[in-house]
Amino acid sequence: MPWDGTFTGNSSKRADRPNWRSSSDYNIQFKPSDSDVKLAFHHICDWALLRDTWNRLVDDKHYATICCWLYAVGFDVKNTYHETGEPQTPVAIATQIMKGEDVYDVADADEVHTRITWSTWNLVEGPKEDTRSDDRGNFHDRFSNVRGGISESERADLTGPDRLYSIMSGLNLSQPIPLLKAIDLSKALMSVNRKAKVIKFREQMWTKASGGMKKCWRKNLQ
Protein backbone atom coordinates (compact mmCIF):
# COMPACT_ATOMS: atom_id res chain seq x y z
CA MET A 1 0.00 0.00 0.00
CA PRO A 2 1.44 3.43 -0.88
CA TRP A 3 2.70 5.66 1.87
CA ASP A 4 1.10 9.12 1.76
CA GLY A 5 4.03 10.82 3.49
CA THR A 6 2.39 11.18 6.92
CA PHE A 7 2.67 8.97 9.97
CA THR A 8 0.62 8.37 13.07
CA GLY A 9 1.29 6.65 16.35
CA ASN A 10 0.85 6.02 20.07
CA SER A 11 -2.52 4.34 19.69
CA SER A 12 -3.53 0.75 18.94
CA LYS A 13 -1.76 -0.71 15.92
CA ARG A 14 -4.07 -1.48 13.02
CA ALA A 15 -3.23 -3.57 9.98
CA ASP A 16 -5.06 -1.12 7.72
CA ARG A 17 -2.78 1.74 8.79
CA PRO A 18 0.65 0.90 7.36
CA ASN A 19 1.95 4.34 8.25
CA TRP A 20 1.37 3.79 11.99
CA ARG A 21 4.52 4.38 14.00
CA SER A 22 5.18 4.62 17.73
CA SER A 23 7.96 6.59 19.35
CA SER A 24 9.21 3.29 20.77
CA ASP A 25 9.05 1.34 17.47
CA TYR A 26 12.50 2.28 16.30
CA ASN A 27 15.63 0.30 16.95
CA ILE A 28 17.85 3.36 16.87
CA GLN A 29 21.44 2.28 16.57
CA PHE A 30 22.96 4.35 19.36
CA LYS A 31 25.14 2.42 21.77
CA PRO A 32 24.20 3.33 25.35
CA SER A 33 26.97 4.72 27.50
CA ASP A 34 28.70 2.38 29.92
CA SER A 35 27.16 3.51 33.18
CA ASP A 36 25.47 2.18 36.30
CA VAL A 37 22.77 4.79 35.72
CA LYS A 38 19.66 3.67 33.82
CA LEU A 39 19.81 5.76 30.65
CA ALA A 40 17.47 6.87 27.87
CA PHE A 41 17.58 9.23 24.90
CA HIS A 42 15.60 12.42 25.58
CA HIS A 43 14.06 14.52 22.82
CA ILE A 44 14.65 18.25 23.08
CA CYS A 45 11.83 18.99 20.64
CA ASP A 46 9.09 16.52 21.50
CA TRP A 47 8.53 13.44 19.31
CA ALA A 48 4.77 13.99 18.98
CA LEU A 49 5.20 17.65 18.03
CA LEU A 50 7.68 16.67 15.31
CA ARG A 51 5.23 14.07 14.00
CA ASP A 52 2.24 16.42 14.00
CA THR A 53 4.13 19.30 12.40
CA TRP A 54 5.52 17.05 9.66
CA ASN A 55 2.04 15.68 8.93
CA ARG A 56 0.58 19.18 8.71
CA LEU A 57 3.31 20.27 6.31
CA VAL A 58 2.61 17.25 4.09
CA ASP A 59 -1.14 17.87 4.18
CA ASP A 60 -0.58 21.54 3.29
CA LYS A 61 1.96 20.62 0.58
CA HIS A 62 4.67 22.95 1.88
CA TYR A 63 7.18 21.48 -0.53
CA ALA A 64 10.13 23.76 0.26
CA THR A 65 9.87 23.23 4.02
CA ILE A 66 9.64 19.45 3.57
CA CYS A 67 12.83 19.59 1.46
CA CYS A 68 14.56 21.63 4.18
CA TRP A 69 13.51 19.14 6.84
CA LEU A 70 14.71 16.14 4.83
CA TYR A 71 18.04 17.87 4.29
CA ALA A 72 18.32 18.76 7.99
CA VAL A 73 17.93 15.11 8.99
CA GLY A 74 20.66 13.87 6.70
CA PHE A 75 19.28 13.24 3.22
CA ASP A 76 21.95 14.69 0.95
CA VAL A 77 21.25 16.87 -2.03
CA LYS A 78 23.22 14.80 -4.57
CA ASN A 79 25.03 11.53 -5.20
CA THR A 80 22.71 9.61 -2.86
CA TYR A 81 20.75 6.61 -4.07
CA HIS A 82 18.26 4.08 -2.77
CA GLU A 83 19.01 0.36 -3.19
CA THR A 84 16.73 0.45 -6.23
CA GLY A 85 19.07 2.93 -7.91
CA GLU A 86 16.62 5.80 -7.60
CA PRO A 87 17.92 9.14 -6.25
CA GLN A 88 17.37 9.45 -2.50
CA THR A 89 17.51 13.21 -2.14
CA PRO A 90 15.22 15.69 -0.36
CA VAL A 91 13.85 16.89 -3.71
CA ALA A 92 13.21 13.35 -4.99
CA ILE A 93 11.44 12.26 -1.81
CA ALA A 94 9.43 15.47 -1.40
CA THR A 95 8.39 15.47 -5.07
CA GLN A 96 6.88 11.99 -4.80
CA ILE A 97 5.16 12.89 -1.53
CA MET A 98 3.62 15.94 -3.21
CA LYS A 99 2.42 13.77 -6.11
CA GLY A 100 0.85 11.31 -3.67
CA GLU A 101 3.00 8.49 -5.05
CA ASP A 102 4.51 5.52 -3.29
CA VAL A 103 7.90 6.70 -2.03
CA TYR A 104 9.30 3.29 -1.14
CA ASP A 105 11.37 3.41 -4.33
CA VAL A 106 13.31 6.46 -3.10
CA ALA A 107 13.36 6.00 0.66
CA ASP A 108 11.95 3.45 3.02
CA ALA A 109 9.20 5.09 5.08
CA ASP A 110 10.71 3.75 8.30
CA GLU A 111 13.97 5.50 7.54
CA VAL A 112 12.22 8.81 6.86
CA HIS A 113 10.19 8.46 10.06
CA THR A 114 13.25 7.59 12.10
CA ARG A 115 15.29 10.49 10.80
CA ILE A 116 12.44 12.97 11.32
CA THR A 117 11.71 11.92 14.90
CA TRP A 118 15.10 10.64 16.11
CA SER A 119 17.48 13.22 14.64
CA THR A 120 20.81 13.02 16.43
CA TRP A 121 20.89 16.81 16.89
CA ASN A 122 17.62 16.59 18.84
CA LEU A 123 18.71 13.94 21.35
CA VAL A 124 20.51 13.99 24.69
CA GLU A 125 21.30 10.84 26.64
CA GLY A 126 20.47 11.03 30.33
CA PRO A 127 18.83 9.22 33.24
CA LYS A 128 15.60 7.45 32.28
CA GLU A 129 12.42 9.47 32.59
CA ASP A 130 11.15 7.42 35.53
CA THR A 131 14.25 8.45 37.51
CA ARG A 132 14.10 12.16 36.58
CA SER A 133 12.28 14.61 38.80
CA ASP A 134 12.31 17.18 35.98
CA ASP A 135 11.21 14.98 33.06
CA ARG A 136 9.28 17.13 30.59
CA GLY A 137 7.11 14.46 29.05
CA ASN A 138 5.60 15.83 25.83
CA PHE A 139 7.04 19.31 26.29
CA HIS A 140 10.26 21.15 25.52
CA ASP A 141 13.19 19.44 27.24
CA ARG A 142 15.76 22.21 27.03
CA PHE A 143 19.44 21.36 27.50
CA SER A 144 21.13 24.48 26.11
CA ASN A 145 20.93 26.04 29.60
CA VAL A 146 22.62 23.14 31.43
CA ARG A 147 25.53 24.47 33.43
CA GLY A 148 28.20 21.78 33.23
CA GLY A 149 29.52 19.02 31.03
CA ILE A 150 29.00 20.50 27.55
CA SER A 151 31.27 22.58 25.33
CA GLU A 152 30.29 25.95 23.91
CA SER A 153 30.00 24.48 20.41
CA GLU A 154 27.63 21.80 21.72
CA ARG A 155 25.64 24.46 23.55
CA ALA A 156 25.31 26.37 20.27
CA ASP A 157 24.11 23.19 18.53
CA LEU A 158 21.48 22.67 21.24
CA THR A 159 19.88 26.04 20.49
CA GLY A 160 18.79 24.72 17.06
CA PRO A 161 16.08 22.37 18.37
CA ASP A 162 15.15 25.05 20.94
CA ARG A 163 14.34 27.39 18.09
CA LEU A 164 12.40 24.68 16.25
CA TYR A 165 10.30 24.01 19.34
CA SER A 166 9.57 27.71 19.73
CA ILE A 167 8.19 27.88 16.19
CA MET A 168 6.39 24.53 16.15
CA SER A 169 4.72 24.99 19.53
CA GLY A 170 3.26 28.30 18.33
CA LEU A 171 1.49 26.69 15.36
CA ASN A 172 -2.20 25.84 15.35
CA LEU A 173 -1.87 22.44 13.71
CA SER A 174 -5.64 22.05 13.40
CA GLN A 175 -5.42 24.74 10.72
CA PRO A 176 -3.23 25.09 7.61
CA ILE A 177 0.23 26.46 8.32
CA PRO A 178 0.55 30.00 6.87
CA LEU A 179 3.27 30.45 4.27
CA LEU A 180 5.27 32.89 6.41
CA LYS A 181 5.29 30.42 9.31
CA ALA A 182 6.44 27.67 6.95
CA ILE A 183 9.26 29.96 5.82
CA ASP A 184 10.24 30.57 9.46
CA LEU A 185 10.30 26.82 9.99
CA SER A 186 12.43 26.32 6.87
CA LYS A 187 14.98 28.85 8.14
CA ALA A 188 15.11 27.16 11.54
CA LEU A 189 15.60 23.73 9.97
CA MET A 190 18.40 24.99 7.77
CA SER A 191 20.14 26.54 10.79
CA VAL A 192 20.50 23.29 12.75
CA ASN A 193 23.84 21.52 12.71
CA ARG A 194 22.75 18.44 10.75
CA LYS A 195 26.01 16.68 11.60
CA ALA A 196 25.71 17.18 15.37
CA LYS A 197 25.98 13.94 17.33
CA VAL A 198 23.85 12.72 20.19
CA ILE A 199 25.18 14.21 23.41
CA LYS A 200 25.98 11.16 25.48
CA PHE A 201 25.55 10.89 29.25
CA ARG A 202 27.91 13.06 31.28
CA GLU A 203 27.36 13.17 35.00
CA GLN A 204 28.40 16.84 35.17
CA MET A 205 25.21 17.73 33.28
CA TRP A 206 23.05 16.26 36.04
CA THR A 207 22.55 16.45 39.78
CA LYS A 208 21.43 13.57 41.96
CA ALA A 209 19.41 14.08 45.11
CA SER A 210 20.28 12.09 48.18
CA GLY A 211 17.81 10.15 50.30
CA GLY A 212 17.08 7.18 48.07
CA MET A 213 14.23 8.75 46.10
CA LYS A 214 13.37 6.98 42.84
CA LYS A 215 13.18 10.25 40.89
CA CYS A 216 16.54 11.48 42.08
CA TRP A 217 18.04 12.95 38.89
CA ARG A 218 17.57 16.39 37.38
CA LYS A 219 19.45 18.63 34.97
CA ASN A 220 22.24 20.71 36.46
CA LEU A 221 20.95 24.27 36.11
CA GLN A 222 22.83 25.72 39.08
C-alpha positions in Angstrom: 0.0 0.0 0.0 1.4 3.4 -0.9 2.7 5.7 1.9 1.1 9.1 1.8 4.0 10.8 3.5 2.4 11.2 6.9 2.7 9.0 10.0 0.6 8.4 13.1 1.3 6.6 16.4 0.8 6.0 20.1 -2.5 4.3 19.7 -3.5 0.7 18.9 -1.8 -0.7 15.9 -4.1 -1.5 13.0 -3.2 -3.6 10.0 -5.1 -1.1 7.7 -2.8 1.7 8.8 0.6 0.9 7.4 2.0 4.3 8.3 1.4 3.8 12.0 4.5 4.4 14.0 5.2 4.6 17.7 8.0 6.6 19.4 9.2 3.3 20.8 9.1 1.3 17.5 12.5 2.3 16.3 15.6 0.3 17.0 17.9 3.4 16.9 21.4 2.3 16.6 23.0 4.3 19.4 25.1 2.4 21.8 24.2 3.3 25.4 27.0 4.7 27.5 28.7 2.4 29.9 27.2 3.5 33.2 25.5 2.2 36.3 22.8 4.8 35.7 19.7 3.7 33.8 19.8 5.8 30.6 17.5 6.9 27.9 17.6 9.2 24.9 15.6 12.4 25.6 14.1 14.5 22.8 14.6 18.3 23.1 11.8 19.0 20.6 9.1 16.5 21.5 8.5 13.4 19.3 4.8 14.0 19.0 5.2 17.7 18.0 7.7 16.7 15.3 5.2 14.1 14.0 2.2 16.4 14.0 4.1 19.3 12.4 5.5 17.0 9.7 2.0 15.7 8.9 0.6 19.2 8.7 3.3 20.3 6.3 2.6 17.2 4.1 -1.1 17.9 4.2 -0.6 21.5 3.3 2.0 20.6 0.6 4.7 23.0 1.9 7.2 21.5 -0.5 10.1 23.8 0.3 9.9 23.2 4.0 9.6 19.5 3.6 12.8 19.6 1.5 14.6 21.6 4.2 13.5 19.1 6.8 14.7 16.1 4.8 18.0 17.9 4.3 18.3 18.8 8.0 17.9 15.1 9.0 20.7 13.9 6.7 19.3 13.2 3.2 22.0 14.7 1.0 21.2 16.9 -2.0 23.2 14.8 -4.6 25.0 11.5 -5.2 22.7 9.6 -2.9 20.7 6.6 -4.1 18.3 4.1 -2.8 19.0 0.4 -3.2 16.7 0.5 -6.2 19.1 2.9 -7.9 16.6 5.8 -7.6 17.9 9.1 -6.3 17.4 9.4 -2.5 17.5 13.2 -2.1 15.2 15.7 -0.4 13.9 16.9 -3.7 13.2 13.3 -5.0 11.4 12.3 -1.8 9.4 15.5 -1.4 8.4 15.5 -5.1 6.9 12.0 -4.8 5.2 12.9 -1.5 3.6 15.9 -3.2 2.4 13.8 -6.1 0.9 11.3 -3.7 3.0 8.5 -5.0 4.5 5.5 -3.3 7.9 6.7 -2.0 9.3 3.3 -1.1 11.4 3.4 -4.3 13.3 6.5 -3.1 13.4 6.0 0.7 11.9 3.4 3.0 9.2 5.1 5.1 10.7 3.7 8.3 14.0 5.5 7.5 12.2 8.8 6.9 10.2 8.5 10.1 13.3 7.6 12.1 15.3 10.5 10.8 12.4 13.0 11.3 11.7 11.9 14.9 15.1 10.6 16.1 17.5 13.2 14.6 20.8 13.0 16.4 20.9 16.8 16.9 17.6 16.6 18.8 18.7 13.9 21.3 20.5 14.0 24.7 21.3 10.8 26.6 20.5 11.0 30.3 18.8 9.2 33.2 15.6 7.5 32.3 12.4 9.5 32.6 11.2 7.4 35.5 14.3 8.5 37.5 14.1 12.2 36.6 12.3 14.6 38.8 12.3 17.2 36.0 11.2 15.0 33.1 9.3 17.1 30.6 7.1 14.5 29.0 5.6 15.8 25.8 7.0 19.3 26.3 10.3 21.1 25.5 13.2 19.4 27.2 15.8 22.2 27.0 19.4 21.4 27.5 21.1 24.5 26.1 20.9 26.0 29.6 22.6 23.1 31.4 25.5 24.5 33.4 28.2 21.8 33.2 29.5 19.0 31.0 29.0 20.5 27.5 31.3 22.6 25.3 30.3 26.0 23.9 30.0 24.5 20.4 27.6 21.8 21.7 25.6 24.5 23.5 25.3 26.4 20.3 24.1 23.2 18.5 21.5 22.7 21.2 19.9 26.0 20.5 18.8 24.7 17.1 16.1 22.4 18.4 15.2 25.0 20.9 14.3 27.4 18.1 12.4 24.7 16.3 10.3 24.0 19.3 9.6 27.7 19.7 8.2 27.9 16.2 6.4 24.5 16.2 4.7 25.0 19.5 3.3 28.3 18.3 1.5 26.7 15.4 -2.2 25.8 15.4 -1.9 22.4 13.7 -5.6 22.0 13.4 -5.4 24.7 10.7 -3.2 25.1 7.6 0.2 26.5 8.3 0.5 30.0 6.9 3.3 30.4 4.3 5.3 32.9 6.4 5.3 30.4 9.3 6.4 27.7 7.0 9.3 30.0 5.8 10.2 30.6 9.5 10.3 26.8 10.0 12.4 26.3 6.9 15.0 28.8 8.1 15.1 27.2 11.5 15.6 23.7 10.0 18.4 25.0 7.8 20.1 26.5 10.8 20.5 23.3 12.8 23.8 21.5 12.7 22.8 18.4 10.7 26.0 16.7 11.6 25.7 17.2 15.4 26.0 13.9 17.3 23.9 12.7 20.2 25.2 14.2 23.4 26.0 11.2 25.5 25.6 10.9 29.2 27.9 13.1 31.3 27.4 13.2 35.0 28.4 16.8 35.2 25.2 17.7 33.3 23.1 16.3 36.0 22.6 16.4 39.8 21.4 13.6 42.0 19.4 14.1 45.1 20.3 12.1 48.2 17.8 10.2 50.3 17.1 7.2 48.1 14.2 8.7 46.1 13.4 7.0 42.8 13.2 10.3 40.9 16.5 11.5 42.1 18.0 13.0 38.9 17.6 16.4 37.4 19.5 18.6 35.0 22.2 20.7 36.5 20.9 24.3 36.1 22.8 25.7 39.1 
